[in-house]
C-alpha cells in the first residue's frame, strides 16, 4: 500500500510540474499574443467605423490632395512623405527581426546594435507624424470639428482667387471638374475662413462648403492611437536596451526572450500601420 501511495504522489507531482508549455510558447509570449489579439479587435473596430462613415458620405477629401506636402518646402507631391514614414517603420521591423536573431545566439552586442537602430526608426516615425499633424493643424486648419478639405460635386469656374479676392478684369480664372479636391483657407490676419465664390456650368453662383466633419476627428484619433502605440513601443525598447546593456537578459540564458516578446508587439504596430496607411492615404 505504501508503494502505491508513493507512486500516486509521484504521478501527482509530475501532473502539476508544468510539463511542455502550450503551443511550444512560454507563458510570457502566450500572454503577449492574447494582448495583441485584443488590440487587433480594437483597431479593427476603429477602421471599420471609419469605413462606414467614409462610404456613407457623398463626398470625402482626396488623399492625394490632402497629403501632398512634405518638409523643406515640397508641395504637390502626393503621398511622398507618408511613403517615407511607412518605409522607416517597415525598416525598423527588419532591424527588430535582427535583434531577435542575435538574441537567440546570445550575442549581446548584436542585440544592442539592432535594438538601437529600431529605436531610431521609431523616433523618426514619431517625428514625421508630429510634422504631419503640425502641418494639417497649423497650416491647413484641420481640427476634430472642422474640415477645410472636400470635393466638388459639380464642374465650374472660380470667380475669386485663392485669397478670396475677385479676379481682375480679363484675368484667366481657375476652372475645376466635379470630384476635384479643394481647400478652404483661413486668413491669419482676420481669422476668417476664405470660402471661394464659383459659378457652375449652369451659371449658378455658389460658395465652397466645408468637407465632412468626421474626417479630422477620425484621422487624428486613429493615427494618434497608433502613434501612442509606437511611442509606448519606443519606451519599452529603451528599457529593454538598457537591460540588455547591463546583462540582465544575458544572465537568464533563455535566448533573450524578452527581446522576442517586445518584437512581437513592434511587428504588430508595423502591421497595423499598413492598414491605417491603406484606409487613410490610399482609398
LOMI-742669 format. One record per residue (C-alpha): z, x, y; residue number from 1. Coordinates in nm, 4 decimals, decimal comma, always signed. Layout:
<r w="Z" u="X" v="Y" num="NUM"/>
...
***
This chain:
<r w="+0,0000" u="+0,0000" v="+0,0000" num="1"/>
<r w="+0,0821" u="+0,2868" v="+0,2342" num="2"/>
<r w="-0,2625" u="+0,4388" v="+0,1787" num="3"/>
<r w="-0,4340" u="+0,1043" v="+0,2506" num="4"/>
<r w="-0,2335" u="+0,0626" v="+0,5729" num="5"/>
<r w="-0,3212" u="+0,4197" v="+0,6797" num="6"/>
<r w="-0,6918" u="+0,3567" v="+0,6131" num="7"/>
<r w="-0,6786" u="+0,0393" v="+0,8247" num="8"/>
<r w="-0,5132" u="+0,2320" v="+1,1090" num="9"/>
<r w="-0,7891" u="+0,4956" v="+1,0986" num="10"/>
<r w="-1,0597" u="+0,2270" v="+1,0991" num="11"/>
<r w="-0,8918" u="+0,0547" v="+1,3925" num="12"/>
<r w="-0,8772" u="+0,3804" v="+1,5888" num="13"/>
<r w="-1,2464" u="+0,4508" v="+1,5182" num="14"/>
<r w="-1,3411" u="+0,0999" v="+1,6215" num="15"/>
<r w="-1,1772" u="+0,1377" v="+1,9650" num="16"/>
<r w="-1,2629" u="+0,5020" v="+2,0258" num="17"/>
<r w="-1,5782" u="+0,4067" v="+2,2189" num="18"/>
<r w="-1,8499" u="+0,5428" v="+1,9911" num="19"/>
<r w="-2,2009" u="+0,5636" v="+2,1337" num="20"/>
<r w="-2,2494" u="+0,4297" v="+2,4873" num="21"/>
<r w="-2,4718" u="+0,1184" v="+2,5119" num="22"/>
<r w="-2,8424" u="+0,1948" v="+2,5602" num="23"/>
<r w="-2,7508" u="+0,5646" v="+2,5499" num="24"/>
<r w="-2,6301" u="+0,5396" v="+2,9107" num="25"/>
<r w="-2,2877" u="+0,6287" v="+3,0423" num="26"/>
<r w="-2,0640" u="+0,3680" v="+3,1997" num="27"/>
<r w="-2,1410" u="+0,5001" v="+3,5488" num="28"/>
<r w="-2,5185" u="+0,4787" v="+3,5057" num="29"/>
<r w="-2,4915" u="+0,1336" v="+3,3478" num="30"/>
<r w="-2,2923" u="+0,0056" v="+3,6444" num="31"/>
<r w="-2,5471" u="+0,1589" v="+3,8828" num="32"/>
<r w="-2,8233" u="-0,0349" v="+3,7056" num="33"/>
<r w="-2,6206" u="-0,3565" v="+3,7415" num="34"/>
<r w="-2,5778" u="-0,2916" v="+4,1135" num="35"/>
<r w="-2,9478" u="-0,2160" v="+4,1635" num="36"/>
<r w="-3,0436" u="-0,5327" v="+3,9778" num="37"/>
<r w="-2,8252" u="-0,7468" v="+4,2034" num="38"/>
<r w="-2,9580" u="-0,5662" v="+4,5111" num="39"/>
<r w="-3,3145" u="-0,6270" v="+4,3931" num="40"/>
<r w="-3,2423" u="-1,0016" v="+4,3860" num="41"/>
<r w="-3,1132" u="-0,9789" v="+4,7431" num="42"/>
<r w="-3,4255" u="-0,8049" v="+4,8718" num="43"/>
<r w="-3,6443" u="-1,0429" v="+4,6719" num="44"/>
<r w="-3,4772" u="-1,3395" v="+4,8419" num="45"/>
<r w="-3,5368" u="-1,1896" v="+5,1866" num="46"/>
<r w="-3,9021" u="-1,1092" v="+5,1181" num="47"/>
<r w="-3,9708" u="-1,4494" v="+4,9627" num="48"/>
<r w="-3,8176" u="-1,6131" v="+5,2712" num="49"/>
<r w="-4,0420" u="-1,4008" v="+5,4906" num="50"/>
<r w="-4,3474" u="-1,5025" v="+5,2885" num="51"/>
<r w="-4,2569" u="-1,8714" v="+5,3073" num="52"/>
<r w="-4,2231" u="-1,8611" v="+5,6868" num="53"/>
<r w="-4,5216" u="-1,6344" v="+5,7352" num="54"/>
<r w="-4,7682" u="-1,8507" v="+5,5413" num="55"/>
<r w="-4,6306" u="-2,1785" v="+5,6784" num="56"/>
<r w="-4,7058" u="-2,0643" v="+6,0345" num="57"/>
<r w="-5,0521" u="-2,1429" v="+6,1765" num="58"/>
<r w="-5,0655" u="-1,8002" v="+6,3456" num="59"/>
<r w="-4,8918" u="-1,4698" v="+6,2805" num="60"/>
<r w="-4,9033" u="-1,1286" v="+6,4528" num="61"/>
<r w="-5,1743" u="-0,8936" v="+6,3287" num="62"/>
<r w="-5,0056" u="-0,5784" v="+6,1848" num="63"/>
<r w="-5,2994" u="-0,3622" v="+6,2935" num="64"/>
<r w="-5,2331" u="-0,4767" v="+6,6488" num="65"/>
<r w="-4,8516" u="-0,4726" v="+6,6452" num="66"/>
<r w="-4,8061" u="-0,1338" v="+6,4768" num="67"/>
<r w="-5,0847" u="+0,0591" v="+6,6461" num="68"/>
<r w="-4,8763" u="+0,3098" v="+6,8438" num="69"/>
<r w="-4,7424" u="+0,6495" v="+6,7389" num="70"/>
<r w="-4,5439" u="+0,9274" v="+6,9077" num="71"/>
<r w="-4,6987" u="+1,1756" v="+7,1508" num="72"/>
<r w="-4,8857" u="+0,9022" v="+7,3355" num="73"/>
<r w="-5,1065" u="+0,7975" v="+7,0462" num="74"/>
<r w="-5,2361" u="+0,4406" v="+7,0782" num="75"/>
<r w="-5,4823" u="+0,2175" v="+6,8937" num="76"/>
<r w="-5,4158" u="+0,3984" v="+6,5648" num="77"/>
<r w="-5,3236" u="+0,1132" v="+6,3287" num="78"/>
<r w="-5,0522" u="+0,1899" v="+6,0721" num="79"/>
<r w="-5,0796" u="+0,5683" v="+6,1172" num="80"/>
<r w="-4,7128" u="+0,6135" v="+6,1979" num="81"/>
<r w="-4,5758" u="+0,3818" v="+5,9276" num="82"/>
<r w="-4,8017" u="+0,5567" v="+5,6759" num="83"/>
<r w="-4,6331" u="+0,8834" v="+5,7752" num="84"/>
<r w="-4,2914" u="+0,7203" v="+5,7273" num="85"/>
<r w="-4,3921" u="+0,5973" v="+5,3822" num="86"/>
<r w="-4,5235" u="+0,9395" v="+5,2818" num="87"/>
<r w="-4,1972" u="+1,1067" v="+5,3874" num="88"/>
<r w="-3,9871" u="+0,8597" v="+5,1886" num="89"/>
<r w="-4,2014" u="+0,8957" v="+4,8751" num="90"/>
<r w="-4,1921" u="+1,2759" v="+4,9089" num="91"/>
<r w="-3,8114" u="+1,2586" v="+4,9252" num="92"/>
<r w="-3,8181" u="+1,0658" v="+4,5991" num="93"/>
<r w="-4,0118" u="+1,3544" v="+4,4421" num="94"/>
<r w="-3,7526" u="+1,6081" v="+4,5611" num="95"/>
<r w="-3,4820" u="+1,3817" v="+4,4198" num="96"/>
<r w="-3,6519" u="+1,3979" v="+4,0800" num="97"/>
<r w="-3,6493" u="+1,7759" v="+4,1022" num="98"/>
<r w="-3,2788" u="+1,7758" v="+4,1896" num="99"/>
<r w="-3,2038" u="+1,5671" v="+3,8784" num="100"/>
<r w="-3,4113" u="+1,8002" v="+3,6590" num="101"/>
<r w="-3,2333" u="+2,1061" v="+3,7977" num="102"/>
<r w="-2,9007" u="+1,9333" v="+3,7274" num="103"/>
<r w="-2,9964" u="+1,8775" v="+3,3642" num="104"/>
<r w="-3,0489" u="+2,2531" v="+3,3397" num="105"/>
<r w="-2,7125" u="+2,3187" v="+3,5084" num="106"/>
<r w="-2,8953" u="+2,5047" v="+3,7874" num="107"/>
<r w="-2,6610" u="+2,4763" v="+4,0843" num="108"/>
<r w="-2,8884" u="+2,6469" v="+4,3371" num="109"/>
<r w="-3,1815" u="+2,4245" v="+4,2409" num="110"/>
<r w="-2,9711" u="+2,1095" v="+4,2767" num="111"/>
<r w="-2,8509" u="+2,2152" v="+4,6209" num="112"/>
<r w="-3,2022" u="+2,3082" v="+4,7358" num="113"/>
<r w="-3,3689" u="+1,9810" v="+4,6378" num="114"/>
<r w="-3,0778" u="+1,7638" v="+4,7474" num="115"/>
<r w="-3,1036" u="+1,9230" v="+5,0903" num="116"/>
<r w="-3,4780" u="+1,8520" v="+5,1014" num="117"/>
<r w="-3,4140" u="+1,4894" v="+5,0036" num="118"/>
<r w="-3,1574" u="+1,4513" v="+5,2818" num="119"/>
<r w="-3,4004" u="+1,5936" v="+5,5369" num="120"/>
<r w="-3,6644" u="+1,3444" v="+5,4215" num="121"/>
<r w="-3,4190" u="+1,0561" v="+5,4592" num="122"/>
<r w="-3,3210" u="+1,1690" v="+5,8095" num="123"/>
<r w="-3,6866" u="+1,1957" v="+5,9151" num="124"/>
<r w="-3,7465" u="+0,8421" v="+5,7904" num="125"/>
<r w="-3,4432" u="+0,7089" v="+5,9793" num="126"/>
<r w="-3,5507" u="+0,8884" v="+6,2961" num="127"/>
<r w="-3,9020" u="+0,7466" v="+6,2630" num="128"/>
<r w="-3,7656" u="+0,3963" v="+6,2150" num="129"/>
<r w="-3,5447" u="+0,4382" v="+6,5214" num="130"/>
<r w="-3,8538" u="+0,5358" v="+6,7249" num="131"/>
<r w="-4,0445" u="+0,2329" v="+6,5951" num="132"/>
<r w="-3,7623" u="-0,0049" v="+6,6834" num="133"/>
<r w="-3,7224" u="+0,1507" v="+7,0289" num="134"/>
<r w="-4,0943" u="+0,1103" v="+7,0977" num="135"/>
<r w="-4,1015" u="-0,2530" v="+6,9877" num="136"/>
<r w="-3,7833" u="-0,3459" v="+7,1780" num="137"/>
<r w="-3,8093" u="-0,1388" v="+7,4961" num="138"/>
<r w="-4,1865" u="-0,1263" v="+7,5488" num="139"/>
<r w="-4,3249" u="-0,4292" v="+7,3664" num="140"/>
<r w="-4,0212" u="-0,6539" v="+7,4342" num="141"/>
<r w="-3,9913" u="-0,7868" v="+7,0804" num="142"/>
<r w="-3,6496" u="-0,9427" v="+7,0164" num="143"/>
<r w="-3,4916" u="-1,1579" v="+6,7483" num="144"/>
<r w="-3,5702" u="-1,4689" v="+6,9540" num="145"/>
<r w="-3,8873" u="-1,3717" v="+7,1460" num="146"/>
<r w="-4,2182" u="-1,2543" v="+7,0018" num="147"/>
<r w="-4,4864" u="-1,1489" v="+7,2530" num="148"/>
<r w="-4,7366" u="-1,0883" v="+6,9718" num="149"/>
<r w="-4,9643" u="-1,3596" v="+6,8454" num="150"/>
<r w="-5,3213" u="-1,4538" v="+6,7595" num="151"/>
<r w="-5,5790" u="-1,6617" v="+6,9392" num="152"/>
<r w="-5,6733" u="-1,9871" v="+6,7740" num="153"/>
<r w="-5,9934" u="-2,0134" v="+6,9762" num="154"/>
<r w="-6,2512" u="-1,7889" v="+7,1426" num="155"/>
<r w="-6,2789" u="-1,7408" v="+7,5178" num="156"/>
<r w="-6,2644" u="-1,5056" v="+7,8160" num="157"/>
<r w="-5,9655" u="-1,3796" v="+8,0166" num="158"/>
<r w="-5,9513" u="-1,4798" v="+8,3833" num="159"/>
<r w="-5,6778" u="-1,2229" v="+8,4608" num="160"/>
<r w="-5,6370" u="-0,8574" v="+8,3718" num="161"/>
<r w="-5,3576" u="-0,7195" v="+8,1509" num="162"/>
<r w="-5,1271" u="-0,7076" v="+8,4548" num="163"/>
<r w="-5,1693" u="-1,0777" v="+8,5256" num="164"/>
<r w="-5,3909" u="-1,0255" v="+8,8327" num="165"/>
<r w="-5,7194" u="-1,2160" v="+8,8793" num="166"/>
<r w="-6,0318" u="-1,0113" v="+8,8178" num="167"/>
<r w="-6,2176" u="-0,9060" v="+9,1346" num="168"/>
<r w="-6,5409" u="-1,0875" v="+9,2057" num="169"/>
<r w="-6,8222" u="-0,9524" v="+8,9911" num="170"/>
<r w="-6,5870" u="-0,7552" v="+8,7615" num="171"/>
<r w="-6,6528" u="-0,7595" v="+8,3892" num="172"/>
<r w="-6,3994" u="-0,9807" v="+8,2147" num="173"/>
<r w="-6,2485" u="-0,9229" v="+7,8723" num="174"/>
<r w="-6,3586" u="-1,1628" v="+7,6026" num="175"/>
<r w="-6,1928" u="-1,2403" v="+7,2715" num="176"/>
<r w="-6,2636" u="-1,4162" v="+6,9450" num="177"/>
<r w="-6,0453" u="-1,6592" v="+6,7548" num="178"/>
<r w="-5,7988" u="-1,4612" v="+6,5443" num="179"/>
<r w="-5,7810" u="-1,1602" v="+6,7789" num="180"/>
<r w="-5,4310" u="-1,0290" v="+6,8439" num="181"/>
<r w="-5,2715" u="-1,0466" v="+7,1878" num="182"/>
<r w="-4,9511" u="-0,9250" v="+7,3531" num="183"/>
<r w="-4,7681" u="-1,0869" v="+7,6454" num="184"/>
<r w="-4,6286" u="-0,8145" v="+7,8718" num="185"/>
<r w="-4,3118" u="-0,8200" v="+8,0767" num="186"/>
<r w="-4,3166" u="-0,6945" v="+8,4361" num="187"/>
<r w="-4,0381" u="-0,4362" v="+8,4728" num="188"/>
<r w="-4,0104" u="-0,4948" v="+8,8478" num="189"/>
<r w="-3,9837" u="-0,8736" v="+8,8497" num="190"/>
<r w="-3,8589" u="-0,9201" v="+8,4936" num="191"/>
<r w="-4,1132" u="-1,1983" v="+8,4430" num="192"/>
<r w="-4,3416" u="-1,2370" v="+8,1451" num="193"/>
<r w="-4,7108" u="-1,1904" v="+8,2164" num="194"/>
<r w="-4,8994" u="-1,4708" v="+8,0406" num="195"/>
<r w="-5,2679" u="-1,4145" v="+8,0986" num="196"/>
<r w="-5,4895" u="-1,7035" v="+8,2020" num="197"/>
<r w="-5,8043" u="-1,7578" v="+7,9987" num="198"/>
<r w="-6,0912" u="-2,0017" v="+7,9638" num="199"/>
<r w="-6,2030" u="-2,1283" v="+7,6265" num="200"/>
<r w="-6,5664" u="-2,1648" v="+7,5292" num="201"/>
<r w="-6,5399" u="-2,5342" v="+7,6089" num="202"/>
<r w="-6,4431" u="-2,4461" v="+7,9683" num="203"/>
<r w="-6,0755" u="-2,5442" v="+7,9399" num="204"/>
<r w="-5,8294" u="-2,3135" v="+8,1201" num="205"/>
<r w="-5,5102" u="-2,2178" v="+7,9349" num="206"/>
<r w="-5,2328" u="-1,9569" v="+7,9359" num="207"/>
<r w="-5,1151" u="-1,7466" v="+7,6445" num="208"/>
<r w="-4,8224" u="-1,8745" v="+7,4443" num="209"/>
<r w="-4,5604" u="-1,6701" v="+7,2634" num="210"/>
<r w="-4,6128" u="-1,5916" v="+6,8971" num="211"/>
<r w="-4,3893" u="-1,7242" v="+6,6153" num="212"/>
<r w="-4,0228" u="-1,6649" v="+6,6986" num="213"/>
<r w="-3,9346" u="-1,5829" v="+6,3383" num="214"/>
<r w="-4,1364" u="-1,2603" v="+6,3392" num="215"/>
<r w="-3,8887" u="-1,0467" v="+6,5360" num="216"/>
<r w="-3,5820" u="-1,1805" v="+6,3568" num="217"/>
<r w="-3,7344" u="-1,1236" v="+6,0132" num="218"/>
<r w="-3,8724" u="-0,7801" v="+6,0976" num="219"/>
<r w="-3,5523" u="-0,6383" v="+6,2439" num="220"/>
<r w="-3,3278" u="-0,7951" v="+5,9807" num="221"/>
<r w="-3,5238" u="-0,6908" v="+5,6714" num="222"/>
<r w="-3,6289" u="-0,3437" v="+5,7899" num="223"/>
<r w="-3,2780" u="-0,2932" v="+5,9288" num="224"/>
<r w="-3,1236" u="-0,3935" v="+5,5969" num="225"/>
<r w="-3,3465" u="-0,1424" v="+5,4203" num="226"/>
<r w="-3,2684" u="+0,1212" v="+5,6839" num="227"/>
<r w="-2,8976" u="+0,0638" v="+5,6202" num="228"/>
<r w="-2,9616" u="+0,1390" v="+5,2521" num="229"/>
<r w="-3,1405" u="+0,4613" v="+5,3461" num="230"/>
<r w="-2,8555" u="+0,5602" v="+5,5788" num="231"/>
<r w="-2,5995" u="+0,4883" v="+5,3057" num="232"/>
<r w="-2,8054" u="+0,6945" v="+5,0620" num="233"/>
<r w="-2,8158" u="+0,9894" v="+5,3025" num="234"/>
<r w="-2,4372" u="+0,9770" v="+5,3467" num="235"/>
<r w="-2,3814" u="+0,9679" v="+4,9688" num="236"/>
<r w="-2,6320" u="+1,2516" v="+4,9199" num="237"/>
<r w="-2,4415" u="+1,4607" v="+5,1746" num="238"/>
<r w="-2,1185" u="+1,4060" v="+4,9798" num="239"/>
<r w="-2,2901" u="+1,4926" v="+4,6513" num="240"/>
<r w="-2,4442" u="+1,8017" v="+4,8136" num="241"/>
<r w="-2,1034" u="+1,9262" v="+4,9329" num="242"/>
<r w="-1,9507" u="+1,8656" v="+4,5909" num="243"/>
<r w="-2,2414" u="+2,0463" v="+4,4260" num="244"/>
<r w="-2,1958" u="+2,3468" v="+4,6532" num="245"/>
<r w="-1,8246" u="+2,3518" v="+4,5712" num="246"/>
<r w="-1,9000" u="+2,3439" v="+4,1964" num="247"/>
<r w="-1,7354" u="+2,0081" v="+4,1297" num="248"/>
<r w="-2,0155" u="+1,8776" v="+3,9087" num="249"/>
<r w="-2,0975" u="+2,2113" v="+3,7501" num="250"/>
<r w="-1,7443" u="+2,2295" v="+3,6103" num="251"/>
<r w="-1,7935" u="+1,8993" v="+3,4286" num="252"/>
<r w="-2,0820" u="+2,0358" v="+3,2188" num="253"/>
<r w="-2,2466" u="+1,6935" v="+3,1976" num="254"/>
<r w="-2,5839" u="+1,7807" v="+3,3421" num="255"/>
<r w="-2,4880" u="+1,6825" v="+3,6985" num="256"/>
<r w="-2,4745" u="+1,3168" v="+3,6013" num="257"/>
<r w="-2,3581" u="+1,2167" v="+3,9488" num="258"/>
<r w="-2,6827" u="+1,3525" v="+4,0935" num="259"/>
<r w="-2,8747" u="+1,1399" v="+3,8440" num="260"/>
<r w="-2,6814" u="+0,8250" v="+3,9375" num="261"/>
<r w="-2,7452" u="+0,8787" v="+4,3074" num="262"/>
<r w="-3,1079" u="+0,9489" v="+4,2198" num="263"/>
<r w="-3,1387" u="+0,6010" v="+4,0667" num="264"/>
<r w="-3,0219" u="+0,4494" v="+4,3942" num="265"/>
<r w="-3,2598" u="+0,6631" v="+4,6002" num="266"/>
<r w="-3,5611" u="+0,5725" v="+4,3856" num="267"/>
<r w="-3,4683" u="+0,2060" v="+4,4219" num="268"/>
<r w="-3,4617" u="+0,2382" v="+4,8008" num="269"/>
<r w="-3,8059" u="+0,4002" v="+4,7908" num="270"/>
<r w="-3,9431" u="+0,1267" v="+4,5652" num="271"/>
<r w="-3,8114" u="-0,1495" v="+4,7912" num="272"/>
<r w="-3,9820" u="+0,0125" v="+5,0890" num="273"/>
<r w="-4,3166" u="-0,0189" v="+4,9102" num="274"/>
<r w="-4,2724" u="-0,3982" v="+4,9067" num="275"/>
<r w="-4,1440" u="-0,4069" v="+5,2663" num="276"/>
<r w="-4,4456" u="-0,1992" v="+5,3701" num="277"/>
<r w="-4,6751" u="-0,4394" v="+5,1873" num="278"/>
<r w="-4,5494" u="-0,7659" v="+5,3364" num="279"/>
<r w="-4,4908" u="-0,6479" v="+5,6962" num="280"/>
<r w="-4,7604" u="-0,3893" v="+5,7566" num="281"/>
<r w="-5,0496" u="-0,4858" v="+5,5280" num="282"/>
<r w="-5,0515" u="-0,8661" v="+5,4894" num="283"/>
***
